[in-house]
Amino acid sequence: MTVNLFNLKSRGTTLRTELLAGATTFLTAAYIIFVQPDILAVTGMDKGALTTITCLSTALATLLVALWANAPLMMAPGMGLNAFFAFSLVIGQKVPWQTALGVVFLSGALFFILTLVGLRERLVKAIPLSLRLATSSGIGLFIAFIGLSNLGLIVKGDAIPLKLGPLSPTVLCGLVGLILALWLENRRIRGAIFLSILATSLLGMLCGLSPWPTALFALPPSPAPLLLQLDILGALTLSLWANILTFMFVDLFDSLGTLIATCREADLTDEEGEIAGLPRLLATDALATMGGALLGTSTTTTYIESASGIAEGGRTGLTALTTATLFLLALFFTPLIAAIPPYATAPALIVVGLFMMRSIGQIDFYRFDEGGPAFLTFILMPLSYSIATGLSFGFISYFLLKLFGGKGREIDPFLIGIAILSLISLIL
């Protein structure tokens, strides 16, 4: 029955291969169970409930991919957008986390509508490649900066904005974890980030920096403090529309980039390189974001870590089903998850930031009408603590440089509209 349901034979795979691939994806991406609650808890959201909801939202979204799209892909709360949610929207702009969840829900709904009416390809085409690459790089720099700050290596200065923090035992322990994570990644070890988090936590406990877990197994914390707490009406204000569009744009770019990379490796593209069932995959992403907001978490997106399972031979939704099942089982290991200290998860943020910054090398900085807007986009994201601000300055500067450089005809009408909306959002 399983073979027929997921078309294992037609895709040239076996039951054993799919199960192994699903376990590999889980191991590679399991760090999100520790990192997501740490990031969102700074907003005042219940950390125990966040742990439960992280596992639930990941499992349910990945299950939807398995059964509806029959793809070997995993979906979970996205890195970058979770930081934007917590540090920019809630802390920076003083938006209540309930309203921020409403912003996430509306961004998912907008993404879903664009997918249904077929405008998503048109929208992506309107954004120049340099700005798309800069967005990924800027989010990576933003995440790495948050990781360094959470670790305590970078702190607020007295006469200067930032300075090196004291090299306390916890900071040194975190730096050991960072070096370990980078070394494991360099050796192509599966689950390098996950293993480095566990090793750093164990080192901290052995050194007396953190308490040992009180138990191995327990019933998961109740999700009730966050479940259905989103404020959609509060998010329907003009001042928050720039944030809604930012969540939608970044999710769209991130999802498309991940789908293109992973589906090509999984042989899910046709002769022209088009992804089989792309509308269904994007619709799944949008529905997962809406569902995640209802549960009580930030934007859910397709994970590039899916590539690890695909590299192990995963070709069908059975890989995703296996990954989803393992995330559900992780719910009952919450005492272990709760014992993971912040200095053990901070290196994970830095390494993920490094991954996302790799695209910066593809930007042509010798062309200032391309490199200039790209630079403003990625540098302003961490410095302003806002992805939306970086995107807005990128769109506006790109439009102006092309217009006054005599290249107005190169500007897509959609981009002109986006630049105008960005300017309005900055003024307001």
For each residue, the residues with C-beta under 8 A, 3 or more apart:
1: 4 5
2: 5 6 8 15 318
3: 6 8 9 15
4: 1 7
5: 1 2
6: 2 3 11 18 66 70 316 317 318 321
7: 4 10 11 70 316
8: 2 3 11 13 14 15 18 315 316 318
9: 3 12
10: 7
11: 6 7 8 267 315 316
12: 9 267 315
13: 8 17 18 313 314 315 316
14: 8 17 18
15: 2 3 8 18 19 318
16: 19 20
17: 13 14 20 21 312 313 314 315
18: 6 8 13 14 15 21 22 72 313 314 315 316 318 319 322
19: 15 16 22 23 318 322
20: 16 17 23 24 312 313
21: 17 18 24 25 72 309 310 312 313 314 315 319 322
22: 18 19 25 26 72 309 314 318 319 320 321 322 323 325 326
23: 19 20 26 27 322 323 326
24: 20 21 27 28 190 191 308 309 311 312 314
25: 21 22 28 29 72 74 303 305 306 308 309 314 319 320 322 323
26: 22 23 29 30 74 322 323 326 327
27: 23 24 30 190 191 194 308
28: 24 25 190 191 193 194 305 308 309
29: 25 26 32 74 76 194 303 305 306 308 323
30: 26 27 33 191 194 327 330
31: 34 35 193 194 197 345 348
32: 29 35 36 54 58 76 77 79
33: 30 36 37 51 54 55 327 330 337
34: 31 37 38 197 337 340 344 345 348
35: 31 32 38 39 79 345 348 349
36: 32 33 39 40 50 54 76 77 82 297 298
37: 33 34 40 41 47 50 51 54 337
38: 34 35 41 47 150 342 345
39: 35 36 42 82 83 86 146
40: 36 37 43 45 50 82 85 86 97 297 298
41: 37 38 44 45 46 47 50
42: 39 86 87 90 91
43: 40 85 86 90 91 97 100
44: 41 97
45: 40 41 49 50 97 225 226 296
46: 41 49 50 221 225 226
47: 37 38 41 50 51 338
48: 51 52 221 222 334 338
49: 45 46 52 53 221 222 223 224 225 226 227 296
50: 36 37 40 41 45 46 47 53 54 226 296 297
51: 33 37 47 48 54 55 220 221 334 337 338
52: 48 49 55 56 220 221 222 223 331 334
53: 49 50 56 57 223 226 227 292 295 296 297
54: 32 33 36 37 50 51 57 58 76 77 297
55: 33 51 52 58 59 220 327 328 330 331
56: 52 53 59 60 223 295 328 331
57: 53 54 60 61 76 77 288 291 292 295 297 300
58: 32 54 55 61 62 74 75 76 77 300 324 327
59: 55 56 62 63 324 325 327 328
60: 56 57 63 64 288 291 324
61: 57 58 64 65 75 76 284 288 291 292 300
62: 58 59 65 66 73 74 75 76 320 321 323 324 327
63: 59 60 66 67 320 321 324
64: 60 61 67 68 69 75 284 287 288
65: 61 62 68 69 71 73 74 75 281 284 317 320
66: 6 62 63 69 70 71 317 318 319 320 321 324
67: 63 64 70 317 321
68: 64 65 280 284
69: 64 65 66 73 277 280 281 284 317
70: 6 7 66 67 277 316 317
71: 65 66 263 266 268 277 281 316 317 320
72: 18 21 22 25 262 266 306 309 310 314 315 316 317 318 319 320
73: 62 65 69 259 262 281 302 303 306 320
74: 25 26 29 58 62 65 302 303 305 306 309 320 323 324
75: 58 61 62 64 65 284 285 288 300 301 302 303
76: 29 32 36 54 57 58 61 62 300 301 303
77: 32 36 54 57 58 81 82 292 297 298 299 300 301
78: 81 82 251 254 298 299 300 301 303
79: 32 35 82 83 143 349 352 356
80: 83 84 139 140 142 143 250 254 356 387
81: 77 78 84 85 139 247 250 251 254 298 299 301 387
82: 36 39 40 77 78 79 85 86 298 299
83: 39 79 80 86 87 88 139 142 143 146 349
84: 80 81 87 88 89 139 142 246 247 250 386 387 388
85: 40 43 81 82 88 89 90 100 104 298 299
86: 39 40 42 43 82 83 89 90 91 298
87: 42 83 84 90 91 92 146 385
88: 83 84 85 91 92 93 385 386 387 388
89: 84 85 86 92 93 95 100 103 243
90: 42 43 85 86 87 93 94 95 96 97 100
91: 42 43 86 87 88 94 385
92: 87 88 89 385 386
93: 88 89 90 243 386
94: 90 91
95: 89 90 99 100 103 240 243
96: 90 99 100 231 234
97: 40 43 44 45 90 100 101
98: 101 102 229 230 231 234
99: 95 96 102 103 231 234 235 240
100: 43 85 89 90 95 96 97 103 104 235
101: 97 98 104 105 229 230 231 293 296
102: 98 99 105 106 230 231 232 233 234 235 236 293
103: 89 95 99 100 106 107 235 240 243 244 247
104: 85 100 101 107 108 230 247 289 292 293 298 299
105: 101 102 108 109 230 232 235 289 290 293 294
106: 102 103 109 110 232 235 236 244
107: 103 104 110 111 244 245 246 247 248 251 289 299
108: 104 105 111 112 248 251 286 287 288 289 290 292 293 299
109: 105 106 112 113 286 290
110: 106 107 113 114 244 245 248
111: 107 108 114 115 120 248 251 252 282 285 286 289
112: 108 109 115 116 283 286 287 290
113: 109 110 116 117
114: 110 111 117 119 120 123 248 252
115: 111 112 118 120 279 282 283 286
116: 112 113 283
117: 113 114
118: 115 121 122
119: 114 122 123
120: 111 114 115 123 124 252 282
121: 118 124 125
122: 118 119 125 126 414
123: 114 119 120 126 127 252 414
124: 120 121 127 132 252 253 256
125: 121 122 412 414
126: 122 123 412 413 414 415 418
127: 123 124 131 132 249 253 415 418
128: 131 132 370 398 415
129: 132 133 362
130: 133 134 363 364 370 371 373 374 398
131: 127 128 134 135 373 374 377 391 394 395 398
132: 124 127 128 129 135 136 253 257
133: 129 130 136 137 359 360 362 363 374
134: 130 131 137 138 360 363 373 374 375 377 378 390 394
135: 131 132 138 139 249 250 253 377 378 387 390 391 394
136: 132 133 139 140 253 254 257 356 357 359
137: 133 134 140 141 356 357 359 360 363 378
138: 134 135 141 142 377 378 379 380 381 382 387 390
139: 80 81 83 84 135 136 142 143 250 356 381 387
140: 80 136 137 143 144 352 353 354 355 356 357 358
141: 137 138 144 145 353 357 378 379 381 382
142: 80 83 84 138 139 145 146 353 381 382 385 387
143: 79 80 83 139 140 146 147 349 350 352 353 356
144: 140 141 147 148 349 350 352 353 354 357 382
145: 141 142 148 149 154 353 382
146: 39 83 87 142 143 149 150 349
147: 143 144 150 151 346 347 348 349 350 353
148: 144 145 151 153 154 346 350
149: 145 146 152 153 154 155
150: 38 146 147 342 343 345 346 349
151: 147 148 154 171 174 175 178 342 343 346 347 350
152: 149 155 165 166 168 170 171 174 343
153: 148 149 164 165 171 174 175
154: 145 148 149 151 162 163 164 165
155: 149 152 162 163 164 165
156: 161 162 163
157: 160 161 162 163
158: 163
159:
160: 157 163
161: 156 157
162: 154 155 156 157
163: 154 155 156 157 158 160
164: 153 154 155
165: 152 153 154 155 168 171
166: 152 171
167: 171 172
168: 152 165 171 172
169: 172 173 207 209
170: 152 173 174 204 209 341 343
171: 151 152 153 165 166 167 168 174 175 343
172: 167 168 169 175 176
173: 169 170 176 177 200 203 204 207 209 343 344
174: 151 152 153 170 171 177 178 200 343 344 346 347
175: 151 153 171 172 178 179 347
176: 172 173 179 180 200 203
177: 173 174 180 181 196 197 199 200 203 343 344 346 347
178: 151 174 175 181 182 196 346 347 350 351
179: 175 176 182 183
180: 176 177 183 184 195 196 199 200 347
181: 177 178 184 185 192 193 196 347 348 351
182: 178 179 185 186 351
183: 179 180 186 187
184: 180 181 187 189 192 195 196
185: 181 182 188 189 192 193 351
186: 182 183
187: 183 184 192
188: 185
189: 184 185 192 195
190: 24 27 28 308
191: 24 27 28 30 194 195
192: 181 184 185 187 189 195 196 351
193: 28 31 181 185 196 197 348 351 352
194: 27 28 29 30 31 191 197 198
195: 180 184 189 191 192 198 199
196: 177 178 180 181 184 192 193 199 200 347 348 351
197: 31 34 177 193 194 200 201 340 344 345 347 348
198: 194 195 201 202
199: 177 180 195 196 202 203
200: 173 174 176 177 180 196 197 203 204 343 344 347
201: 197 198 204 205 210 339 340 341 344
202: 198 199 205 206
203: 173 176 177 199 200 206 207
204: 170 173 200 201 207 209 210 341 343 344
205: 201 202 208 209 210 211 212 339
206: 202 203
207: 169 173 203 204
208: 205
209: 169 170 173 204 205 341 343
210: 201 204 205 339 341
211: 205 339
212: 205 339
213: 216 335 336 338 339
214: 335 339
215: 218 335
216: 213 333 335 336
217: 332 333 335
218: 215 332 334 335
219: 332
220: 51 52 55 331 332 334
221: 46 48 49 51 52 334
222: 48 49 52 225
223: 49 52 53 56 226 227 295 296
224: 49 227
225: 45 46 49 222 229 296
226: 45 46 49 50 53 223 229 295 296 297
227: 49 53 223 224 294 295 296
228: 294 296
229: 98 101 225 226 296
230: 98 101 102 104 105 293 294 296
231: 96 98 99 101 102 234 235
232: 102 105 106 235 236
233: 102 236
234: 96 98 99 102 231 237
235: 99 100 102 103 105 106 231 232 240 244
236: 102 106 232 233 240
237: 234 240 241
238: 241 428
239: 242 425 428
240: 95 99 103 235 236 237 243 244
241: 237 238 244 245 421 425
242: 239 245 246 388 392 421 422 425 426
243: 89 93 95 103 240 246 247 388
244: 103 106 107 110 235 240 241 247 248
245: 107 110 241 242 248 249 388 418 421
246: 84 107 242 243 249 250 387 388 391
247: 81 84 103 104 107 243 244 250 251 299
248: 107 108 110 111 114 244 245 251 252
249: 127 135 245 246 252 253 391
250: 80 81 84 135 139 246 247 253 254 299 387 391
251: 78 81 107 108 111 247 248 254 255 285 289 299 301
252: 111 114 120 123 124 248 249 255 256 282
253: 124 127 132 135 136 249 250 256 257
254: 78 80 81 136 250 251 257 258 301 302
255: 251 252 258 259 281 282 285 301 302
256: 124 252 253 259 260 282
257: 132 136 253 254 260 261
258: 254 255 261 262 301 302 303 304 306
259: 73 255 256 262 263 275 278 281 282 302
260: 256 257 263 264 275
261: 257 258 264 265 304 307
262: 72 73 258 259 265 266 302 304 306 307 310
263: 71 259 260 266 268 269 275 276
264: 260 261 267 268 269 273
265: 261 262 307 310 311
266: 71 72 262 263 310 314 315
267: 11 12 264 315
268: 71 263 264 275 276 277 315
269: 263 264 273 274 275 276
270: 273 274 276
271:
272:
273: 264 269 270
274: 269 270 278
275: 259 260 263 268 269 278 281
276: 263 268 269 270
277: 69 70 71 268 280 281
278: 259 274 275 281 282
279: 115 282 283
280: 68 69 277 283 284
281: 65 69 71 73 255 259 275 277 278 284 285 302
282: 111 115 120 252 255 256 259 278 279 285 286
283: 112 115 116 279 280 286 287
284: 61 64 65 68 69 75 280 281 287 288
285: 75 111 251 255 281 282 288 289 300 301 302
286: 108 109 111 112 115 282 283 289 290
287: 64 108 112 283 284 290 291
288: 57 60 61 64 75 108 284 285 291 292 300 301
289: 104 105 107 108 111 251 285 286 292 293 299 300 301
290: 105 108 109 112 286 287 293 294
291: 57 60 61 287 288 294 295 300
292: 53 57 61 77 104 108 288 289 295 296 297 298 299 300
293: 101 102 104 105 108 230 289 290 296 297
294: 105 227 228 230 290 291
295: 53 56 57 223 226 227 291 292
296: 45 49 50 53 101 223 225 226 227 228 229 230 292 293
297: 36 40 50 53 54 57 77 226 292 293 300
298: 36 40 77 78 81 82 85 86 104 292
299: 77 78 81 82 85 104 107 108 247 250 251 289 292
300: 57 58 61 75 76 77 78 285 288 289 291 292 297
301: 75 76 77 78 81 251 254 255 258 285 288 289
302: 73 74 75 254 255 258 259 262 281 285 306
303: 25 29 73 74 75 76 78 258 306
304: 258 261 262 307 355
305: 25 28 29 74 308 309
306: 25 29 72 73 74 258 262 302 303 309 310 314
307: 261 262 265 304 310 311
308: 24 25 27 28 29 190 305 311 312
309: 21 22 24 25 28 72 74 305 306 312 314 319 323
310: 21 72 262 265 266 306 307 313 314 315 319
311: 24 265 307 308
312: 17 20 21 24 308 309
313: 13 17 18 20 21 310
314: 13 17 18 21 22 24 25 72 266 306 309 310 319
315: 8 11 12 13 17 18 21 72 266 267 268 310 319
316: 6 7 8 11 13 18 70 71 72 319
317: 6 65 66 67 69 70 71 72 320 321
318: 2 6 8 15 18 19 22 66 72 321 322
319: 18 21 22 25 66 72 309 310 314 315 316 322 323
320: 22 25 62 63 65 66 71 72 73 74 317 323 324
321: 6 22 62 63 66 67 317 318 324 325
322: 18 19 21 22 23 25 26 318 319 325 326
323: 22 23 25 26 29 62 74 309 319 320 326 327
324: 58 59 60 62 63 66 74 320 321 327 328
325: 22 59 321 322 328 329
326: 22 23 26 322 323 329 330
327: 26 30 33 55 58 59 62 323 324 330 331
328: 55 56 59 324 325 331
329: 325 326 332 333
330: 30 33 55 326 327 333 337
331: 52 55 56 220 327 328 334
332: 217 218 219 220 329
333: 216 217 329 330 336 337
334: 48 51 52 218 220 221 331 337 338
335: 213 214 215 216 217 218 338 339
336: 213 216 333 339 340
337: 33 34 37 51 330 333 334 340
338: 47 48 51 213 334 335
339: 201 205 210 211 212 213 214 335 336
340: 34 197 201 336 337 344 345
341: 170 201 204 209 210 344 345
342: 38 150 151 345 346
343: 150 151 152 170 171 173 174 177 200 204 209 346
344: 34 173 174 177 197 200 201 204 340 341 347
345: 31 34 35 38 150 197 340 341 342 348 349
346: 147 148 150 151 174 177 178 342 343 349 350
347: 147 151 174 175 177 178 180 181 196 197 200 344 350 351
348: 31 34 35 147 181 193 196 197 345 351 352
349: 35 79 83 143 144 146 147 150 345 346 352 353
350: 143 144 147 148 151 178 346 347 353 354
351: 178 181 182 185 192 193 196 347 348 354 355
352: 79 140 143 144 193 348 349 355 356
353: 140 141 142 143 144 145 147 349 350 356 357
354: 140 144 350 351 357 358
355: 140 304 351 352 358
356: 79 80 136 137 139 140 143 352 353 359
357: 136 137 140 141 144 353 354 360
358: 140 354 355 361
359: 133 136 137 356 362 363
360: 133 134 137 357 363 378
361: 358
362: 129 133 359
363: 130 133 134 137 359 360 370 371 374
364: 130 367 370 371
365: 368 370 371 374 375
366: 371
367: 364 370 371
368: 365 371 372 401
369: 372 373 398 401 402 405 407
370: 128 130 363 364 365 367 373 374 398
371: 130 363 364 365 366 367 368 374 375
372: 368 369 375 376 397 401
373: 130 131 134 369 370 376 377 393 394 395 397 398 401
374: 130 131 133 134 363 365 370 371 377 378 394
375: 134 365 371 372 378 379
376: 372 373 379 380 390 393 394 397
377: 131 134 135 138 373 374 380 381 390 391 393 394
378: 134 135 137 138 141 360 374 375 381 390
379: 138 141 375 376 382 383 390
380: 138 376 377 383 384 386 389 390 393
381: 138 139 141 142 377 378 384 386 387 389 390
382: 138 141 142 144 145 379 385
383: 379 380
384: 380 381 389 390
385: 87 88 91 92 142 382
386: 84 88 92 93 380 381 389 390
387: 80 81 84 88 135 138 139 142 246 250 381 390 391
388: 84 88 242 243 245 246 391 392 425
389: 380 381 384 386 392 393 426
390: 134 135 138 376 377 378 379 380 381 384 386 387 393 394
391: 131 135 246 249 250 377 387 388 394 395 422
392: 242 388 389 395 396 422 423 425 426
393: 373 376 377 380 389 390 396 397 422 426
394: 131 134 135 373 374 376 377 390 391 397 398
395: 131 373 391 392 398 399 415 418 419 422
396: 392 393 399 400 419 422 423 426
397: 372 373 376 393 394 400 401
398: 128 130 131 369 370 373 394 395 401 402 411 415 419
399: 395 396 402 403 411 415 416 419
400: 396 397 403 404
401: 368 369 372 373 397 398 404 405
402: 369 398 399 405 407 408 410 411
403: 399 400 407 408 411
404: 400 401
405: 369 401 402
406:
407: 369 402 403 410 411
408: 402 403 411
409:
410: 402 407
411: 398 399 402 403 407 408 415 416
412: 125 126 415 416
413: 126 416 417
414: 122 123 125 126 417 418
415: 126 127 128 395 398 399 411 412 418 419
416: 399 411 412 413 419 420
417: 413 414 420 421
418: 126 127 245 395 414 415 421 422
419: 395 396 398 399 415 416 422 423
420: 416 417 423 424
421: 241 242 245 417 418 424 425
422: 242 391 392 393 395 396 418 419 425 426
423: 392 396 419 420 426 427
424: 420 421 427 428
425: 239 241 242 388 392 421 422 428
426: 242 389 392 393 396 422 423
427: 423 424
428: 238 239 424 425
